Structures are given as structure tokens and as C-alpha cells.
Amino acid sequence: MKLQNPTAARASITPAGLLFLAITSVGWGFNWPVTKYLLSELPPLTLRGFTGVIGACLLAALALLRRQSLKVDRALWPRLMLAALLNVTGWMVLMGLALLWLPASEAALIAYTMPVWASVLAWPVLGERPTVLRTIALVMAFAGLAAIMGGNGITASAEKLPGIVMALGGAIGFALGTVLAKKYPLQMAPIPAAAWQIGLGCFPIAIVGLLIETTHVAAITPLGWWLLFYSTVIQFCIAYVAWFAALARLPASVAAIGTMAVPVIGVVASAVALHEPLGPGQIAALIFTLAGVVLATRS
């Protein structure tokens, strides 16, 4: 894989890129209700850290089976560590902790302000000028998500402030990681790149969780074990590999806007699995949000 220059990094929209983006959105979308349930059985850092480490090991094994090298050139270590910090450590820790102060729906909404920050950062860093259609798509998507939350979006309070700050910090950090990944891409295949980033990003989380949290493995229910499998294999292995593959084939701002389907899927999945409300207003908001995502991919 050749190192892309900033001009080449402004990739055109390809069917393969959209397919990988769809896989990512579905995998991450279903993980919101999965994580919400698992937090009732496991502490946040332990949940995020150990599932990530196991997922990284599975990805590394898959890479070796496919005869893909896990070797990292010395020059790539700084950008690899930065990507792991922004795309994995910051996101996992901050979003996991945000769920302790916020309902899953509000945390998801704040988390996916990420496309705003990615679009803003992509202009000065990558030279991706926001087009009119892309701007309209962004407004449509956020209007739909705000409607899902009840018209005016988030109802802030002092009690929710820590969660809001953490979720917003995770969103901005992931957006920065998305843009920097386009400007300074890793000279690695998607599976080894995902294995290293997830492993490096989740290992310190697992260590801290082991030191400061109390985990009762015997208390995990059979359903909890199945959901842990989903969180480890689907969310970390399949969805993360698909994300890095999509990012290599799409403009950063389009990839970021496309991920706004994640909270939409999360809301629907939560309504089905957790019996959360989903009336005509919410359905209309979901349609509006998805329309914005579709418009973004055609701009």
C-alpha cells in the first residue's frame, strides 16, 4: 500500500467505500443497546478494555492466517500511537464513562456531533471544502437527530454536565483521528492496522480497569456472554476493519457524515431490544436523518 499524499487522500466516493461504511454503521449502531445492557453487568473500563484487547488478538490471528505482516516500520509508530489514542482510547473511555451520566440516546447524539468537527477540521487539514449539498446533508442529519431527542435536542443540567463534556471530548478526538488518518495514512493493510490500533488503544484501559474496578465474572448472565461476543467480534473486529477500509476509500467528511446512521440504528435497536419509545415522531426523525446521510454520499 503506497503512502497517500494530501491530494490523493481526498478520495472519490466508491461503492466499496459505501459498503464498508454501511457495515460499520450497522455494527456500531447495534452496539449502543448492547453496551447499555452490558454496563449493568460489568464496569465501564473493564468492559471496554478487555473486549478490545481480545478483539485485537483475534484480528492479529486473522492477519497471520491471511499471511499479512504485523510488522510496523519505526517511522509509523508515532502516527500509529496517535491514531490509537484518538480513535480508540479516548473514544472508548470517554463514551463509556459518559453513559454513567447520560441516557444512551443522549450520549449517542453528542457522540455523533463528530461529523461537524471532522468537516471543520477537514477543510484546513485536508483542503476538503464543504460543498453546499454536504452542508445541507449535515444540517438535515442533525435536525433529525435533534428531533429524536425531543425537538430541542439535549436537555442539559449540572448533573449531566460531566457526561456531556466526556461525550463531546470523545467526538472531537475521534474526528481529529479521522482527519489525521486521511492526511497521514498508515502503510498497513486494514486488518493489521485495526489490530494494532485497537490493541494499543484498549490495553491501558484494561489495565486501569483491572486496578480500580471490581468485576464479578460469575454474575454475568448467559445473555451477557452472547453480547460480550458481539461487542468483541462484531464491534471491534468486523466494524473497525470496515471503518478503516471505508476511510481509505471515501473523503473524510463523507465518511464522518455517513456514521450518523449509527445513532439512528442504535435508537431503532434500543426500541426493539430495550422497549424504548419509538412513535411516529421518532420514525419521521429517523427518515429525515437517513435522507441527510444519503444526500451526503451523493455530494
SULKAJO-V642267 format. One record per residue. N is the residue number from 1. RES is the residue in one small letter. SS is DSSP state (H for helix, E for strand, - for the rest). BURIAL is I if it has 16 or more other C-alpha atoms within 10 Angstrom, else O. D_CENTER is the distance of its C-alpha to the mean C-alpha in Angstrom with 1 decimal. Layout:
BEGIN
N,RES,SS,BURIAL,D_CENTER ; N,RES,SS,BURIAL,D_CENTER
END
This chain:
BEGIN
1,m,-,O,24.2 ; 2,k,-,O,25.6 ; 3,l,-,O,24.2 ; 4,q,-,I,23.2 ; 5,n,-,O,24.8 ; 6,p,H,I,23.4 ; 7,t,H,O,25.2 ; 8,a,H,O,24.0 ; 9,a,H,I,20.4 ; 10,r,-,I,20.7 ; 11,a,-,I,20.3 ; 12,s,-,O,21.7 ; 13,i,-,I,19.9 ; 14,t,-,O,20.6 ; 15,p,H,O,20.6 ; 16,a,H,O,18.9 ; 17,g,H,I,16.0 ; 18,l,H,I,15.7 ; 19,l,H,O,16.1 ; 20,f,H,I,13.3 ; 21,l,H,I,11.0 ; 22,a,H,I,12.5 ; 23,i,H,I,11.9 ; 24,t,H,I,8.2 ; 25,s,H,I,8.3 ; 26,v,H,I,10.9 ; 27,g,H,I,9.5 ; 28,w,H,I,6.4 ; 29,g,H,I,8.9 ; 30,f,H,I,11.6 ; 31,n,H,I,9.9 ; 32,w,H,I,10.4 ; 33,p,H,I,14.2 ; 34,v,H,I,14.2 ; 35,t,H,I,13.0 ; 36,k,H,I,15.3 ; 37,y,H,I,18.1 ; 38,l,H,I,17.6 ; 39,l,-,I,17.8 ; 40,s,-,O,21.3 ; 41,e,-,I,22.3 ; 42,l,-,I,20.5 ; 43,p,-,I,19.9 ; 44,p,H,I,16.3 ; 45,l,H,I,16.6 ; 46,t,H,I,18.4 ; 47,l,H,I,16.0 ; 48,r,H,I,12.9 ; 49,g,H,I,15.2 ; 50,f,H,I,17.3 ; 51,t,H,I,15.0 ; 52,g,H,I,13.1 ; 53,v,H,I,16.6 ; 54,i,H,I,17.9 ; 55,g,H,I,15.1 ; 56,a,H,I,15.8 ; 57,c,H,I,19.5 ; 58,l,H,I,19.2 ; 59,l,H,I,17.5 ; 60,a,H,I,20.2 ; 61,a,H,I,22.8 ; 62,l,H,I,21.7 ; 63,a,H,I,21.9 ; 64,l,H,O,25.4 ; 65,l,H,O,26.4 ; 66,r,-,O,25.6 ; 67,r,-,O,27.5 ; 68,q,-,I,24.7 ; 69,s,-,O,25.4 ; 70,l,-,I,23.3 ; 71,k,-,O,25.4 ; 72,v,-,O,23.9 ; 73,d,-,O,26.3 ; 74,r,H,O,27.3 ; 75,a,H,O,26.4 ; 76,l,H,O,22.7 ; 77,w,H,O,22.2 ; 78,p,H,O,21.6 ; 79,r,H,I,18.8 ; 80,l,H,I,17.3 ; 81,m,H,O,17.5 ; 82,l,H,I,16.1 ; 83,a,H,I,13.0 ; 84,a,H,I,12.6 ; 85,l,H,I,13.3 ; 86,l,H,I,11.0 ; 87,n,H,I,7.8 ; 88,v,H,I,8.5 ; 89,t,H,I,11.5 ; 90,g,H,I,11.0 ; 91,w,H,I,7.5 ; 92,m,H,I,8.8 ; 93,v,H,I,12.3 ; 94,l,H,I,12.0 ; 95,m,H,I,9.9 ; 96,g,H,I,12.1 ; 97,l,H,I,15.1 ; 98,a,H,I,14.4 ; 99,l,-,I,14.8 ; 100,l,-,I,18.3 ; 101,w,-,I,19.4 ; 102,l,-,I,17.6 ; 103,p,-,O,17.5 ; 104,a,H,I,14.2 ; 105,s,H,I,14.8 ; 106,e,H,I,15.3 ; 107,a,H,I,12.4 ; 108,a,H,I,10.1 ; 109,l,H,I,12.3 ; 110,i,H,I,12.2 ; 111,a,H,I,8.5 ; 112,y,-,I,8.6 ; 113,t,-,I,11.5 ; 114,m,H,I,9.3 ; 115,p,H,I,11.1 ; 116,v,H,I,14.3 ; 117,w,H,I,13.9 ; 118,a,H,I,12.8 ; 119,s,H,I,15.9 ; 120,v,H,I,18.1 ; 121,l,H,I,17.3 ; 122,a,H,I,17.6 ; 123,w,H,O,21.2 ; 124,p,H,O,22.8 ; 125,v,H,O,20.8 ; 126,l,H,I,20.8 ; 127,g,-,O,23.4 ; 128,e,-,I,21.4 ; 129,r,-,O,23.4 ; 130,p,-,I,21.9 ; 131,t,-,O,23.9 ; 132,v,H,O,25.5 ; 133,l,H,O,23.7 ; 134,r,H,I,20.3 ; 135,t,H,I,21.2 ; 136,i,H,O,22.6 ; 137,a,H,I,19.5 ; 138,l,H,I,17.4 ; 139,v,H,O,20.1 ; 140,m,H,I,20.3 ; 141,a,H,I,16.7 ; 142,f,H,I,16.9 ; 143,a,H,I,20.3 ; 144,g,H,I,19.1 ; 145,l,H,I,16.4 ; 146,a,H,I,19.2 ; 147,a,H,I,21.5 ; 148,i,H,I,19.4 ; 149,m,H,I,19.7 ; 150,g,-,O,23.5 ; 151,g,-,O,24.6 ; 152,n,-,O,24.0 ; 153,g,-,I,20.5 ; 154,i,-,I,20.2 ; 155,t,-,O,23.3 ; 156,a,-,O,23.2 ; 157,s,-,O,25.5 ; 158,a,-,O,26.4 ; 159,e,-,O,25.2 ; 160,k,-,I,21.7 ; 161,l,H,O,21.6 ; 162,p,H,I,20.1 ; 163,g,H,I,17.1 ; 164,i,H,I,16.8 ; 165,v,H,O,17.2 ; 166,m,H,I,14.6 ; 167,a,H,I,11.9 ; 168,l,H,I,13.1 ; 169,g,H,I,13.3 ; 170,g,H,I,9.7 ; 171,a,H,I,8.8 ; 172,i,H,I,11.7 ; 173,g,H,I,11.0 ; 174,f,H,I,7.6 ; 175,a,H,I,9.7 ; 176,l,H,I,12.6 ; 177,g,H,I,11.0 ; 178,t,H,I,10.2 ; 179,v,H,I,13.8 ; 180,l,H,I,15.4 ; 181,a,H,I,14.1 ; 182,k,H,I,16.1 ; 183,k,H,I,19.0 ; 184,y,-,I,19.3 ; 185,p,-,I,18.0 ; 186,l,-,I,18.5 ; 187,q,-,O,21.7 ; 188,m,-,I,20.2 ; 189,a,-,I,19.5 ; 190,p,H,I,15.9 ; 191,i,H,I,16.5 ; 192,p,H,I,18.2 ; 193,a,H,I,15.7 ; 194,a,H,I,12.8 ; 195,a,H,I,15.4 ; 196,w,H,I,16.4 ; 197,q,H,I,13.2 ; 198,i,H,I,12.0 ; 199,g,H,I,15.6 ; 200,l,H,I,16.4 ; 201,g,H,I,13.4 ; 202,c,H,I,14.0 ; 203,f,H,I,17.8 ; 204,p,H,I,18.7 ; 205,i,H,I,16.7 ; 206,a,H,I,18.7 ; 207,i,H,O,21.9 ; 208,v,H,O,21.6 ; 209,g,H,I,20.8 ; 210,l,H,O,23.9 ; 211,l,H,O,26.0 ; 212,i,H,O,25.4 ; 213,e,-,O,24.3 ; 214,t,-,O,26.5 ; 215,t,-,O,25.2 ; 216,h,-,O,27.4 ; 217,v,H,O,26.5 ; 218,a,H,O,29.5 ; 219,a,H,O,28.2 ; 220,i,-,O,25.3 ; 221,t,-,O,26.2 ; 222,p,H,O,26.3 ; 223,l,H,O,23.5 ; 224,g,H,I,21.5 ; 225,w,H,O,22.0 ; 226,w,H,O,20.9 ; 227,l,H,I,17.7 ; 228,l,H,I,17.2 ; 229,f,H,O,17.8 ; 230,y,H,I,15.1 ; 231,s,H,I,12.5 ; 232,t,H,I,13.9 ; 233,v,H,I,14.8 ; 234,i,H,I,12.6 ; 235,q,H,I,9.2 ; 236,f,H,I,9.8 ; 237,c,H,I,12.5 ; 238,i,H,I,12.3 ; 239,a,H,I,8.8 ; 240,y,H,I,8.0 ; 241,v,H,I,11.5 ; 242,a,H,I,11.1 ; 243,w,H,I,8.3 ; 244,f,H,I,10.8 ; 245,a,H,I,13.6 ; 246,a,H,I,12.5 ; 247,l,H,I,12.1 ; 248,a,-,I,15.6 ; 249,r,-,I,17.1 ; 250,l,-,I,15.9 ; 251,p,-,I,16.5 ; 252,a,H,I,13.7 ; 253,s,H,I,14.3 ; 254,v,H,I,14.4 ; 255,a,H,I,11.1 ; 256,a,H,I,9.5 ; 257,i,H,I,11.8 ; 258,g,H,I,11.2 ; 259,t,-,I,7.6 ; 260,m,-,I,9.8 ; 261,a,H,I,11.0 ; 262,v,H,I,8.3 ; 263,p,H,I,10.2 ; 264,v,H,I,13.3 ; 265,i,H,I,12.9 ; 266,g,H,I,12.1 ; 267,v,H,I,15.3 ; 268,v,H,I,17.4 ; 269,a,H,I,16.4 ; 270,s,H,I,17.3 ; 271,a,H,O,20.5 ; 272,v,H,O,21.5 ; 273,a,H,O,20.6 ; 274,l,-,O,21.2 ; 275,h,-,O,23.7 ; 276,e,-,O,22.2 ; 277,p,-,O,24.0 ; 278,l,-,O,23.4 ; 279,g,-,O,26.4 ; 280,p,H,O,27.5 ; 281,g,H,O,26.0 ; 282,q,H,I,22.5 ; 283,i,H,I,23.0 ; 284,a,H,O,24.2 ; 285,a,H,I,21.2 ; 286,l,H,I,18.9 ; 287,i,H,O,21.1 ; 288,f,H,I,21.2 ; 289,t,H,I,17.4 ; 290,l,H,I,17.3 ; 291,a,H,I,20.3 ; 292,g,H,I,18.6 ; 293,v,H,I,15.8 ; 294,v,H,I,18.7 ; 295,l,H,I,20.7 ; 296,a,H,I,18.1 ; 297,t,H,I,18.1 ; 298,r,-,O,21.9 ; 299,s,-,O,22.3
END
